[in-house]
Amino acid sequence: MKHFKGDGPFTVFAPTNSAFEKLLTELDITADELLAQPDLAKVLTYHVVPGKVMAADLTDGMNAATVNGEELMFDLSGDSNG
């Protein structure tokens, strides 16, 4: 797996265990099969942003650049449809 380059800090927005369990069920794969996916590093680094980001720093609809070059948007509505 690719390592982060450059000085930190980095902030990781990690899904909950229940979100991982739901993903495995929906994909009908095991955790080991998930870890063997060739694009896993890209998926994981999508959840990492450079800098120290605290929950109080987030605003609804805020965008942030991830370390893999993508943009993510924060939804603070509390709706857990995903």
C-alpha positions, -999 to 999 in steps of 0.1 A, spaced: 0 0 0 11 35 -7 24 56 22 16 92 27 44 115 16 51 149 31 47 163 65 15 157 84 -7 160 101 -34 141 82 -70 136 91 -87 103 84 -125 101 80 -131 65 88 -164 47 83 -179 29 112 -177 -8 117 -214 -11 108 -207 7 75 -179 -17 67 -202 -47 75 -229 -32 53 -204 -28 25 -192 -64 27 -228 -76 27 -238 -55 -3 -207 -66 -22 -210 -102 -10 -173 -104 -2 -152 -111 29 -130 -86 47 -100 -105 32 -114 -101 -3 -119 -64 3 -83 -60 15 -71 -77 -17 -89 -52 -40 -64 -36 -64 -79 -1 -60 -81 -2 -21 -54 24 -17 -73 48 -39 -105 42 -19 -87 46 15 -69 78 5 -102 93 -6 -110 94 31 -78 113 41 -73 150 40 -41 169 47 -41 189 79 -57 186 113 -95 188 109 -117 187 139 -155 181 139 -161 217 149 -142 228 118 -167 212 94 -197 229 79 -226 214 59 -217 213 22 -181 220 28 -157 206 2 -122 193 10 -94 180 -13 -83 145 -4 -48 131 -6 -57 111 -36 -66 142 -55 -104 139 -54 -128 163 -36 -153 152 -10 -183 170 4 -195 169 40 -231 162 47 -238 171 84 -275 164 82 -272 133 103 -290 112 77 -272 78 75 -284 65 42 -249 56 31 
